[in-house]
Amino acid sequence: MRIVVQRSLHSSVSVQNKIVGEIDSGLVILVGFTYGDTEKDIDYLVNKVIHLRIFDDENGVMNRSLLDVGGSILSISQFTLYADTRKGRRPSYVEALEPMEATRLYELWNQKLKEHNISVETGIFGAEMIVNITNDGPITIMMESREKHD
């Protein structure tokens, strides 16, 4: 499982010119799954994300988590996080998990975030989406679940 986390002031996702998800202060998280990913991977990254200290405290130091600031999450499925560009000019996506299982894991990911009383907005899995991100900082962090339990 691979995610890209961006601290956001305001972000939204649209499908066919209609906003389907929108947040103010919080995190935009692009989420991709690969073969072998499990609920254990989701649990690991949910815990990391909600406690990641990337929000400023009263002294302007990144010392507060999403839970501390009461922020929201805009969660966007993104199979292209598993693009392989080592050969040729066209990316290969063979490492991206097949859509049915990826959909199940993506829904589980969002559910587990909500279990922590976090407001979670989403795009539409598999749809052509326009994502508008006002990246605050800019703060952008890439994370993978394989780093922890393999």
Secondary structure, 3 states (H helix, E strand, C coil): CEEEEEEEEEEEEEECCEEEEEECCEEEEEEECECCCCHHHHHHHHHHHHHCCCEECCCCCEEECHHHHCCEEEEEECHHHHCECCCCCCCECCCECCHHHHHHHHHHHHHHHHCCCCCEEECCCCCCCEEEEEEEEEEEEEEECHHHHC
